[in-house]
Amino acid sequence: MKKKYYIITGVIVLLLIAGILVGTNDNTRDKIYLNYNTSIKVDETKGEQIHVVDNKKDVSIWNLDLQNTIDKKIAKEGKKATFDNPFIIYNPYGTNTCSVNV
């Protein structure tokens, strides 16, 4: 019975330590924040097949974590593309208003 108690206590302590480390690591917290607040959506004003990046919290476009998050989301959405239904995204990184990636 004591052995089971020590194992459960040890697991709880390890989980608490892991939570503290993740919570205090600004880099990890920023990446989670960006992943949650950055999305790719269809912009009806540009056309029914044109996607745009929705940066809900207006994070600087020069932020590397934001750019990496956009890369990952584009790769994920791009896998769904077909020849008949291509993945088209307008100005994904916010640096060139004349760009469209297919």
All heavy atoms as an XYZ file, in Angstrom:
814
protein
N       0.824     -1.196      0.000
C       0.000      0.000      0.000
C       0.866      1.256      0.000
O       0.565      2.201     -0.702
C      -0.915     -0.059      1.229
C      -1.900      1.062      1.279
S      -3.104      0.840     -0.053
C      -4.187      2.146      0.310
N       1.954      1.236      0.815
C       2.841      2.398      0.868
C       3.536      2.608     -0.469
O       3.743      3.744     -0.886
C       3.889      2.226      1.965
C       3.469      2.727      3.301
C       4.641      2.692      4.245
C       4.317      3.463      5.489
N       5.429      3.511      6.408
N       3.899      1.514     -1.133
C       4.592      1.613     -2.409
C       3.704      2.311     -3.453
O       4.163      3.176     -4.199
C       4.985      0.217     -2.891
C       5.826      0.208     -4.136
C       6.237     -1.205     -4.485
C       7.097     -1.209     -5.728
N       7.512     -2.546     -6.097
N       2.437      1.961     -3.477
C       1.488      2.573     -4.400
C       1.348      4.069     -4.101
O       1.307      4.896     -5.009
C       0.141      1.871     -4.287
C      -0.887      2.304     -5.293
C      -2.151      1.482     -5.156
C      -3.189      1.905     -6.168
N      -4.415      1.153     -6.027
N       1.303      4.423     -2.836
C       1.200      5.822     -2.412
C       2.420      6.612     -2.884
O       2.290      7.725     -3.391
C       1.063      5.896     -0.888
C       1.130      7.292     -0.334
C       0.038      8.152     -0.440
C       2.281      7.755      0.288
C       0.099      9.430      0.059
C       2.359      9.041      0.785
C       1.266      9.879      0.681
O       1.327     11.148      1.176
N       3.607      6.047     -2.736
C       4.834      6.737     -3.154
C       4.890      6.910     -4.674
O       5.359      7.933     -5.178
C       6.074      5.983     -2.666
C       6.291      6.092     -1.175
C       6.495      4.962     -0.403
C       6.298      7.325     -0.537
C       6.697      5.048      0.956
C       6.502      7.435      0.821
C       6.701      6.300      1.572
O       6.898      6.407      2.922
N       4.425      5.921     -5.392
C       4.417      6.010     -6.852
C       3.468      7.124     -7.308
O       3.820      7.949     -8.156
C       4.040      4.656     -7.489
C       5.169      3.649     -7.266
C       3.746      4.811     -8.977
C       4.832      2.247     -7.691
N       2.273      7.167     -6.754
C       1.299      8.200     -7.114
C       1.825      9.581     -6.749
O       1.740     10.527     -7.537
C      -0.065      7.921     -6.440
C      -0.688      6.667     -7.052
C      -1.001      9.117     -6.589
C      -1.946      6.192     -6.367
N       2.423      9.706     -5.563
C       2.995     10.984     -5.131
C       4.125     11.407     -6.069
O       4.226     12.573     -6.450
C       3.509     10.887     -3.682
O       2.432     10.462     -2.837
C       4.023     12.216     -3.203
N       4.975     10.459     -6.455
C       6.073     10.756     -7.372
C       5.577     11.233     -8.726
O       6.116     12.185     -9.297
N       4.546     10.597     -9.253
C       3.979     10.994    -10.541
C       3.392     12.401    -10.456
O       3.600     13.234    -11.347
C       2.910      9.971    -11.006
C       2.120     10.500    -12.190
C       3.556      8.646    -11.341
N       2.686     12.687     -9.385
C       2.104     14.025     -9.200
C       3.201     15.081     -9.127
O       3.104     16.143     -9.750
C       1.192     14.055     -7.953
C      -0.059     13.216     -8.214
C       0.811     15.492     -7.594
C      -0.931     13.005     -7.000
N       4.259     14.806     -8.391
C       5.374     15.758     -8.281
C       6.024     15.987     -9.646
O       6.316     17.126    -10.024
C       6.404     15.263     -7.236
C       7.672     16.073     -7.300
C       5.807     15.320     -5.845
N       6.236     14.923    -10.412
C       6.827     15.071    -11.748
C       5.935     15.889    -12.677
O       6.424     16.723    -13.444
C       7.104     13.698    -12.360
C       8.285     12.924    -11.758
C       8.360     11.539    -12.355
C       9.579     13.679    -11.985
N       4.632     15.655    -12.603
C       3.708     16.433    -13.423
C       3.710     17.906    -13.029
O       3.654     18.783    -13.893
C       2.295     15.862    -13.334
C       2.074     14.521    -14.021
C       0.683     13.984    -13.723
C       2.290     14.646    -15.515
N       3.789     18.183    -11.749
C       3.865     19.572    -11.279
C       5.140     20.248    -11.767
O       5.107     21.392    -12.235
C       3.783     19.636     -9.756
C       2.408     19.400     -9.155
C       2.492     19.303     -7.640
C       1.460     20.514     -9.563
N       6.251     19.553    -11.683
C       7.525     20.114    -12.148
C       7.470     20.367    -13.652
O       7.888     21.425    -14.130
C       8.698     19.179    -11.780
C       8.910     19.187    -10.266
C       9.977     19.601    -12.488
C       9.891     18.147     -9.773
N       6.931     19.430    -14.411
C       6.821     19.610    -15.863
C       5.915     20.795    -16.192
O       6.226     21.594    -17.077
C       6.284     18.330    -16.510
N       4.824     20.935    -15.475
C       3.917     22.066    -15.687
C       4.574     23.392    -15.377
O       4.398     24.376    -16.099
N       5.349     23.430    -14.318
C       6.056     24.665    -13.959
C       7.088     25.015    -15.021
O       7.218     26.169    -15.424
C       6.703     24.521    -12.570
C       5.618     24.502    -11.488
C       7.700     25.654    -12.311
C       6.118     24.125    -10.120
N       7.824     24.015    -15.504
C       8.835     24.276    -16.529
C       8.211     24.780    -17.824
O       8.709     25.719    -18.441
C       9.660     23.012    -16.793
C      10.603     22.586    -15.670
C      11.257     21.253    -16.012
C      11.649     23.651    -15.407
N       7.113     24.183    -18.248
C       6.448     24.623    -19.473
C       5.832     26.003    -19.272
O       5.920     26.871    -20.133
C       5.379     23.600    -19.916
C       4.493     24.169    -21.005
C       6.037     22.325    -20.375
N       5.238     26.230    -18.123
C       4.590     27.509    -17.842
C       5.551     28.664    -17.719
O       5.207     29.804    -18.010
N       6.772     28.395    -17.294
C       7.738     29.482    -17.129
C       8.634     29.653    -18.341
O       9.366     30.625    -18.429
C       8.621     29.233    -15.896
O       9.278     27.968    -16.028
C       7.805     29.258    -14.625
N       8.577     28.753    -19.283
C       9.385     28.869    -20.491
C       8.644     29.770    -21.478
O       7.657     29.377    -22.078
C       9.631     27.484    -21.098
C      10.569     27.534    -22.267
O      10.798     28.584    -22.863
N      11.108     26.387    -22.628
N       9.109     31.007    -21.634
C       8.440     31.978    -22.491
C       8.338     31.496    -23.929
O       7.337     31.721    -24.599
C       9.181     33.317    -22.466
C       9.015     34.040    -21.146
O       8.046     33.731    -20.433
O       9.844     34.910    -20.840
N       9.357     30.832    -24.404
C       9.375     30.370    -25.778
C       8.240     29.382    -26.042
O       7.511     29.505    -27.016
C      10.729     29.722    -26.070
C      11.155     29.887    -27.494
O      10.526     30.596    -28.255
N      12.235     29.226    -27.850
N       8.075     28.414    -25.174
C       7.016     27.418    -25.330
C       5.647     28.071    -25.185
O       4.739     27.799    -25.963
C       7.166     26.297    -24.284
O       8.461     25.728    -24.426
C       6.109     25.233    -24.459
N       5.520     28.959    -24.207
C       4.244     29.636    -23.985
C       3.876     30.486    -25.207
O       2.729     30.513    -25.628
C       4.337     30.483    -22.722
C       3.003     31.018    -22.262
C       3.092     31.689    -20.922
N       4.197     32.622    -20.881
C       4.900     32.903    -19.793
N       4.614     32.315    -18.663
N       5.888     33.767    -19.824
N       4.855     31.169    -25.799
C       4.604     31.981    -26.990
C       4.160     31.122    -28.161
O       3.259     31.503    -28.913
C       5.857     32.773    -27.387
C       6.167     33.902    -26.428
O       5.287     34.239    -25.603
O       7.282     34.439    -26.490
N       4.789     29.964    -28.339
C       4.420     29.083    -29.445
C       3.001     28.561    -29.282
O       2.248     28.484    -30.256
C       5.414     27.932    -29.556
C       6.757     28.372    -30.087
C       7.734     27.232    -30.153
C       9.099     27.733    -30.615
N      10.080     26.676    -30.650
N       2.626     28.201    -28.073
C       1.261     27.737    -27.818
C       0.273     28.871    -28.086
O      -0.759     28.680    -28.719
C       1.129     27.208    -26.372
C       1.946     25.930    -26.209
C      -0.336     26.961    -26.011
C       2.096     25.471    -24.780
N       0.609     30.073    -27.637
C      -0.225     31.252    -27.839
C      -0.413     31.521    -29.332
O      -1.526     31.752    -29.803
C       0.438     32.441    -27.147
C      -0.192     33.770    -27.416
C      -1.297     34.193    -26.692
C       0.302     34.617    -28.400
C      -1.879     35.417    -26.934
C      -0.272     35.838    -28.653
C      -1.364     36.236    -27.913
O      -1.935     37.442    -28.162
N       0.686     31.490    -30.092
C       0.606     31.755    -31.528
C      -0.199     30.686    -32.243
O      -0.984     30.989    -33.145
C       2.010     31.849    -32.126
C       2.776     33.127    -31.806
C       4.216     32.996    -32.276
C       2.114     34.328    -32.432
N       0.000     29.436    -31.866
C      -0.732     28.346    -32.501
C      -2.235     28.507    -32.286
O      -3.032     28.239    -33.174
C      -0.244     27.008    -31.964
C      -0.742     25.857    -32.795
O      -0.796     25.943    -34.006
N      -1.118     24.780    -32.146
N      -2.615     28.968    -31.111
C      -4.030     29.140    -30.788
C      -4.616     30.376    -31.474
O      -5.766     30.364    -31.905
C      -4.210     29.243    -29.274
C      -5.630     29.428    -28.845
C      -6.535     28.372    -28.907
C      -6.084     30.656    -28.395
C      -7.850     28.550    -28.530
C      -7.396     30.838    -28.017
C      -8.277     29.783    -28.083
O      -9.580     29.944    -27.712
N      -3.855     31.465    -31.570
C      -4.370     32.737    -32.067
C      -4.064     33.020    -33.535
O      -4.325     34.118    -34.011
C      -3.844     33.894    -31.209
C      -4.485     33.896    -29.849
O      -5.688     33.991    -29.726
N      -3.686     33.765    -28.823
N      -3.499     32.079    -34.237
C      -3.219     32.248    -35.655
C      -3.944     31.139    -36.411
O      -3.821     29.977    -36.065
C      -1.701     32.158    -35.921
O      -1.031     33.104    -35.103
C      -1.388     32.440    -37.368
N      -4.703     31.537    -37.420
C      -5.434     30.528    -38.183
C      -5.441     30.899    -39.661
O      -5.128     32.023    -40.039
C      -6.872     30.407    -37.665
O      -7.558     31.628    -37.839
N      -5.791     29.935    -40.476
C      -5.932     30.160    -41.910
C      -7.404     29.965    -42.232
O      -8.003     28.957    -41.883
C      -5.058     29.176    -42.708
C      -3.593     29.466    -42.415
C      -5.345     29.278    -44.188
C      -2.625     28.538    -43.080
N      -7.980     30.978    -42.866
C      -9.406     30.917    -43.163
C      -9.664     31.422    -44.576
O      -8.817     32.062    -45.192
C     -10.198     31.740    -42.152
C      -9.884     33.213    -42.182
C     -10.705     33.976    -41.183
C     -10.484     35.471    -41.397
N     -11.372     36.269    -40.627
N     -10.841     31.131    -45.091
C     -11.257     31.610    -46.409
C     -11.744     33.042    -46.244
O     -12.520     33.348    -45.340
C     -12.372     30.718    -46.997
C     -12.902     31.301    -48.293
C     -11.866     29.312    -47.202
N     -11.271     33.927    -47.133
C     -11.698     35.325    -47.117
C     -12.673     35.540    -48.265
O     -12.280     35.573    -49.425
C     -10.483     36.247    -47.246
C     -10.838     37.706    -47.057
O     -12.048     38.022    -46.948
O      -9.920     38.538    -47.023
N     -13.940     35.669    -47.948
C     -14.987     35.789    -48.962
C     -14.810     37.039    -49.823
O     -15.229     37.067    -50.975
C     -16.371     35.807    -48.296
C     -16.710     34.542    -47.536
C     -16.846     33.327    -48.431
O     -17.213     33.476    -49.609
O     -16.570     32.214    -47.947
N     -14.180     38.086    -49.296
C     -13.996     39.311    -50.084
C     -12.978     39.123    -51.201
O     -12.982     39.860    -52.172
C     -13.551     40.484    -49.190
O     -12.279     40.194    -48.618
C     -14.553     40.749    -48.090
N     -12.088     38.151    -51.067
C     -11.060     37.905    -52.076
C     -11.444     36.791    -53.046
O     -10.832     36.622    -54.074
C      -9.736     37.572    -51.396
C      -9.228     38.736    -50.560
C      -7.825     38.536    -50.140
C      -7.250     39.617    -49.287
N      -7.966     40.807    -49.048
N     -12.435     36.031    -52.712
C     -12.880     34.911    -53.555
C     -13.169     33.711    -52.685
O     -12.706     33.620    -51.561
N     -13.919     32.781    -53.228
C     -14.331     31.652    -52.387
C     -13.249     30.600    -52.192
O     -13.390     29.743    -51.343
C     -15.613     31.013    -52.914
C     -15.696     30.857    -54.407
C     -17.039     30.348    -54.844
O     -18.026     31.076    -54.692
O     -17.075     29.214    -55.342
N     -12.151     30.666    -52.943
C     -11.067     29.704    -52.767
C      -9.795     30.343    -52.225
O      -8.802     29.663    -52.042
C     -10.735     29.014    -54.079
C     -11.728     27.965    -54.482
C     -11.213     27.156    -55.650
O     -10.549     27.668    -56.532
N     -11.523     25.873    -55.634
N      -9.806     31.630    -51.962
C      -8.612     32.329    -51.498
C      -8.572     32.310    -49.968
O      -9.499     32.758    -49.306
C      -8.580     33.799    -51.989
C      -8.795     33.889    -53.501
C      -7.282     34.471    -51.559
C      -7.688     33.323    -54.330
N      -7.488     31.772    -49.426
C      -7.294     31.725    -47.979
C      -6.407     32.884    -47.525
O      -5.597     33.384    -48.295
C      -6.623     30.404    -47.581
C      -7.471     29.214    -47.835
N      -7.620     28.665    -49.087
C      -8.209     28.465    -47.000
C      -8.418     27.618    -49.005
N      -8.793     27.473    -47.751
N      -6.574     33.285    -46.281
C      -5.726     34.316    -45.678
C      -5.324     33.861    -44.279
O      -5.984     33.033    -43.669
C      -6.432     35.693    -45.592
C      -6.703     36.268    -46.958
C      -7.708     35.612    -44.789
N      -4.233     34.444    -43.781
C      -3.799     34.173    -42.418
C      -4.515     35.150    -41.501
O      -4.514     36.358    -41.737
C      -2.271     34.336    -42.275
C      -1.852     34.224    -40.824
C      -1.557     33.303    -43.121
N      -5.157     34.626    -40.474
C      -5.832     35.458    -39.484
C      -4.961     35.518    -38.239
O      -4.891     34.574    -37.467
C      -7.204     34.876    -39.156
C      -7.995     35.748    -38.198
O      -7.649     36.938    -38.060
O      -8.955     35.241    -37.604
N      -4.265     36.636    -38.070
C      -3.400     36.877    -36.918
C      -4.220     37.679    -35.911
O      -4.174     38.904    -35.896
C      -2.155     37.639    -37.393
C      -1.165     37.910    -36.301
O      -1.354     37.518    -35.159
N      -0.099     38.598    -36.655
N      -4.981     36.991    -35.085
C      -5.979     37.626    -34.224
C      -5.406     38.663    -33.261
O      -6.067     39.617    -32.917
C      -6.728     36.559    -33.428
C      -7.535     35.629    -34.283
C      -8.165     34.532    -33.463
C      -8.809     33.507    -34.375
N      -9.111     32.279    -33.708
N      -4.193     38.460    -32.817
C      -3.614     39.357    -31.809
C      -2.597     40.326    -32.395
O      -1.875     40.984    -31.679
C      -2.974     38.540    -30.682
C      -3.955     37.669    -29.944
C      -4.969     38.496    -29.205
C      -5.907     37.598    -28.425
N      -6.899     38.306    -27.678
N      -2.535     40.421    -33.724
C      -1.621     41.349    -34.404
C      -0.180     41.240    -33.916
O       0.468     42.228    -33.601
C      -2.112     42.792    -34.276
C      -3.391     43.030    -35.055
O      -3.539     42.391    -36.110
O      -4.216     43.828    -34.618
N       0.322     40.018    -33.869
C       1.726     39.780    -33.553
C       2.544     40.292    -34.732
O       2.118     40.202    -35.883
C       1.979     38.279    -33.318
C       3.442     37.987    -33.082
C       1.139     37.781    -32.157
N       3.711     40.843    -34.478
C       4.567     41.393    -35.523
C       4.834     40.349    -36.606
O       5.140     39.192    -36.304
C       5.894     41.857    -34.934
O       6.810     42.167    -35.957
N       4.734     40.760    -37.863
C       4.977     39.829    -38.967
C       6.427     39.381    -39.020
O       6.752     38.402    -39.672
C       4.565     40.443    -40.324
C       5.338     41.727    -40.588
C       3.083     40.653    -40.393
C       5.129     42.297    -41.967
N       7.301     40.063    -38.334
C       8.724     39.713    -38.345
C       9.068     38.711    -37.242
O      10.204     38.280    -37.118
C       9.581     40.970    -38.207
C       9.228     41.970    -39.251
C       8.613     43.171    -39.051
C       9.405     41.856    -40.663
N       8.406     43.819    -40.235
C       8.884     43.028    -41.256
C       9.932     40.879    -41.498
C       8.891     43.246    -42.618
C       9.942     41.116    -42.866
C       9.436     42.272    -43.403
N       8.105     38.322    -36.443
C       8.307     37.358    -35.368
C       8.525     35.968    -35.980
O       7.665     35.447    -36.689
C       7.079     37.363    -34.449
C       7.208     36.450    -33.272
O       7.625     35.306    -33.406
N       6.841     36.946    -32.112
N       9.687     35.372    -35.716
C      10.014     34.065    -36.309
C       9.075     32.960    -35.856
O       8.758     32.051    -36.619
C      11.461     33.696    -36.006
C      12.518     34.541    -36.719
C      13.911     34.112    -36.299
C      12.369     34.440    -38.216
N       8.641     33.021    -34.600
C       7.694     32.006    -34.126
C       6.377     32.099    -34.891
O       5.761     31.080    -35.202
C       7.455     32.148    -32.623
C       8.644     31.726    -31.796
O       9.427     30.876    -32.279
O       8.813     32.236    -30.682
N       5.937     33.321    -35.202
C       4.719     33.486    -35.997
C       4.919     32.912    -37.389
O       4.068     32.179    -37.899
C       4.332     34.966    -36.100
C       3.145     35.266    -37.023
C       1.870     34.640    -36.477
C       2.970     36.756    -37.214
N       6.044     33.189    -38.010
C       6.309     32.670    -39.343
C       6.387     31.144    -39.354
O       5.872     30.490    -40.267
C       7.591     33.281    -39.902
C       7.444     34.761    -40.184
C       8.701     35.388    -40.726
O       9.650     34.705    -41.085
N       8.709     36.710    -40.790
N       6.996     30.562    -38.330
C       7.054     29.096    -38.231
C       5.666     28.503    -38.034
O       5.344     27.444    -38.582
C       7.994     28.673    -37.103
C       9.443     28.952    -37.418
O       9.834     28.992    -38.579
N      10.242     29.163    -36.390
N       4.839     29.185    -37.236
C       3.465     28.728    -37.016
C       2.687     28.768    -38.328
O       1.967     27.823    -38.661
C       2.768     29.614    -35.958
O       3.497     29.537    -34.736
C       1.339     29.175    -35.729
N       2.870     29.841    -39.093
C       2.199     29.954    -40.391
C       2.672     28.841    -41.325
O       1.860     28.210    -42.012
C       2.434     31.348    -41.010
C       1.723     32.417    -40.177
C       1.952     31.385    -42.451
C       2.099     33.846    -40.546
N       3.982     28.575    -41.342
C       4.523     27.483    -42.165
C       3.843     26.159    -41.857
O       3.440     25.420    -42.760
C       6.024     27.319    -41.942
C       6.862     28.313    -42.710
O       6.341     28.929    -43.657
O       8.044     28.467    -42.357
N       3.733     25.842    -40.575
C       3.127     24.569    -40.167
C       1.660     24.498    -40.565
O       1.177     23.463    -41.021
C       3.281     24.376    -38.665
C       4.713     24.092    -38.257
C       4.849     23.992    -36.753
C       6.317     23.842    -36.378
N       6.528     23.948    -34.940
N       0.947     25.606    -40.403
C      -0.480     25.608    -40.754
C      -0.682     25.516    -42.261
O      -1.612     24.869    -42.725
C      -1.159     26.836    -40.157
C      -1.231     26.753    -38.641
C      -2.114     27.792    -38.048
C      -2.137     27.639    -36.549
N      -3.307     26.966    -36.069
N       0.202     26.169    -43.030
C       0.121     26.072    -44.490
C       0.385     24.631    -44.933
O      -0.314     24.096    -45.795
C       1.110     27.047    -45.171
C       0.617     28.487    -45.011
C       1.291     26.704    -46.650
C       1.604     29.532    -45.494
N       1.388     23.988    -44.341
C       1.700     22.601    -44.694
C       0.520     21.681    -44.377
O       0.184     20.788    -45.175
C       2.942     22.144    -43.947
N      -0.120     21.910    -43.252
C      -1.263     21.083    -42.859
C      -2.442     21.288    -43.810
O      -3.060     20.331    -44.269
C      -1.677     21.432    -41.426
C      -2.801     20.606    -40.888
C      -3.124     20.984    -39.467
C      -4.300     20.203    -38.941
N      -4.683     20.643    -37.608
N      -2.753     22.543    -44.123
C      -3.866     22.839    -45.024
C      -3.545     22.420    -46.454
O      -4.429     22.012    -47.199
C      -4.206     24.328    -44.980
C      -4.816     24.792    -43.688
C      -6.206     24.244    -43.449
O      -6.979     24.121    -44.412
O      -6.509     23.928    -42.292
N      -2.278     22.543    -46.852
C      -1.869     22.206    -48.206
C      -2.027     20.733    -48.532
O      -2.169     20.353    -49.697
N      -1.998     19.889    -47.524
C      -2.168     18.446    -47.746
C      -3.567     18.107    -48.251
O      -3.771     17.065    -48.865
C      -1.885     17.681    -46.456
C      -0.425     17.668    -46.089
C      -0.186     16.891    -44.818
C       1.292     16.930    -44.451
N       1.559     16.237    -43.195
N      -4.529     18.984    -47.982
C      -5.909     18.739    -48.400
C      -6.155     19.166    -49.846
O      -7.206     18.897    -50.403
C      -6.870     19.509    -47.491
C      -6.775     19.150    -46.023
C      -7.669     20.059    -45.200
C      -7.420     19.899    -43.725
N      -8.149     20.903    -42.944
N      -5.187     19.866    -50.436
C      -5.372     20.419    -51.782
C      -5.370     19.325    -52.841
O      -4.691     18.310    -52.711
C      -4.271     21.427    -52.074
N      -6.139     19.562    -53.883
C      -6.172     18.682    -55.049
C      -6.005     19.543    -56.294
O      -6.012     20.773    -56.220
C      -7.508     17.921    -55.125
O      -8.564     18.871    -55.314
C      -7.755     17.092    -53.884
N      -5.892     18.893    -57.437
C      -5.774     19.626    -58.693
C      -7.035     20.441    -58.954
O      -6.983     21.570    -59.434
C      -5.512     18.653    -59.844
C      -5.246     19.342    -61.147
C      -4.036     19.979    -61.378
C      -6.217     19.372    -62.134
C      -3.792     20.627    -62.575
C      -5.980     20.016    -63.340
C      -4.769     20.651    -63.560
N      -8.190     19.878    -58.646
C      -9.466     20.570    -58.861
C      -9.780     21.586    -57.775
O     -10.569     22.502    -57.989
C     -10.613     19.559    -58.942
C     -10.489     18.656    -60.156
O      -9.974     19.149    -61.186
O     -10.892     17.491    -60.070
N      -9.207     21.405    -56.601
C      -9.451     22.313    -55.478
C      -8.099     22.723    -54.872
O      -7.712     22.231    -53.811
C     -10.335     21.619    -54.442
C     -10.750     22.563    -53.340
O     -10.739     23.769    -53.508
N     -11.111     22.004    -52.201
N      -7.372     23.629    -55.529
C      -6.032     23.995    -55.051
C      -6.089     24.835    -53.782
O      -7.100     25.472    -53.489
C      -5.462     24.816    -56.211
C      -6.649     25.397    -56.882
C      -7.741     24.377    -56.734
N      -5.001     24.798    -53.055
C      -4.874     25.629    -51.849
C      -4.186     26.923    -52.266
O      -3.024     26.929    -52.633
C      -4.061     24.894    -50.779
C      -3.882     25.704    -49.523
C      -4.956     25.969    -48.697
C      -2.645     26.203    -49.182
C      -4.799     26.719    -47.548
C      -2.468     26.944    -48.030
C      -3.551     27.200    -47.214
N      -4.924     28.014    -52.220
C      -4.416     29.326    -52.615
C      -4.467     30.222    -51.392
O      -5.521     30.374    -50.773
C      -5.279     29.940    -53.739
C      -5.348     28.988    -54.927
C      -4.739     31.302    -54.155
C      -6.380     29.362    -55.962
N      -3.321     30.829    -51.049
C      -3.265     31.689    -49.876
C      -2.670     33.040    -50.250
O      -1.630     33.128    -50.886
C      -2.496     31.031    -48.711
C      -2.572     31.879    -47.460
C      -1.080     30.680    -49.091
C      -2.201     31.146    -46.198
N      -3.387     34.091    -49.866
C      -2.993     35.460    -50.178
C      -2.040     35.992    -49.113
O      -2.357     35.961    -47.926
C      -4.246     36.342    -50.257
C      -3.949     37.821    -50.279
C      -3.466     38.423    -51.422
C      -4.153     38.606    -49.156
C      -3.192     39.776    -51.446
C      -3.873     39.952    -49.169
C      -3.394     40.540    -50.317
O      -3.117     41.873    -50.331
N      -0.876     36.456    -49.542
C       0.084     37.146    -48.683
C       0.238     36.465    -47.316
O      -0.052     37.062    -46.284
C      -0.354     38.606    -48.518
C       0.711     39.472    -47.896
O       1.874     39.109    -47.832
N       0.295     40.635    -47.444
N       0.692     35.229    -47.281
C       0.698     34.471    -46.027
C       1.539     35.083    -44.914
O       1.192     34.960    -43.739
C       1.221     33.104    -46.429
C       1.937     33.312    -47.703
C       1.274     34.469    -48.376
N       2.630     35.747    -45.256
C       3.507     36.271    -44.215
C       3.308     37.759    -43.965
O       3.964     38.346    -43.123
C       4.977     35.965    -44.564
C       5.184     34.493    -44.723
C       5.253     33.913    -45.970
C       5.265     33.670    -43.610
C       5.416     32.559    -46.120
C       5.412     32.303    -43.745
C       5.482     31.765    -44.999
O       5.632     30.401    -45.132
N       2.419     38.383    -44.701
C       2.101     39.783    -44.485
C       3.176     40.741    -44.961
O       3.190     41.906    -44.571
N       4.099     40.274    -45.783
C       5.213     41.116    -46.209
C       5.093     41.605    -47.638
O       5.826     42.492    -48.048
C       6.534     40.355    -46.068
O       6.461     39.151    -46.819
C       6.837     40.030    -44.614
N       4.193     41.037    -48.444
C       4.073     41.416    -49.847
C       2.617     41.351    -50.249
O       2.056     40.281    -50.450
C       4.913     40.464    -50.708
C       4.921     40.861    -52.164
O       4.240     41.779    -52.579
N       5.694     40.139    -52.947
N       1.990     42.503    -50.378
C       0.551     42.546    -50.658
C       0.212     42.079    -52.076
O      -0.959     41.961    -52.405
C       0.000     43.963    -50.444
O       0.735     44.878    -51.278
C       0.123     44.368    -48.994
N       1.216     41.834    -52.902
C       0.973     41.353    -54.265
C       1.223     39.846    -54.395
O       1.259     39.326    -55.504
C       1.870     42.104    -55.252
S       1.486     43.864    -55.353
N       1.414     39.145    -53.285
C       1.768     37.729    -53.377
C       0.567     36.820    -53.138
O      -0.312     37.110    -52.333
C       2.874     37.386    -52.373
O       2.361     37.411    -51.068
N       0.559     35.737    -53.882
C      -0.407     34.658    -53.696
C       0.372     33.364    -53.856
O       1.071     33.174    -54.845
C      -1.545     34.728    -54.738
C      -2.458     33.526    -54.607
C      -2.336     36.001    -54.594
N       0.279     32.503    -52.890
C       0.972     31.207    -52.974
C      -0.052     30.128    -53.325
O      -1.148     30.112    -52.798
C       1.638     30.858    -51.646
C       2.779     31.792    -51.306
O       3.005     32.790    -51.968
N       3.487     31.474    -50.249
N       0.346     29.245    -54.220
C      -0.530     28.136    -54.633
C       0.148     26.837    -54.257
O       1.312     26.639    -54.499
C      -0.777     28.171    -56.155
C      -1.675     27.017    -56.567
C      -1.402     29.493    -56.549
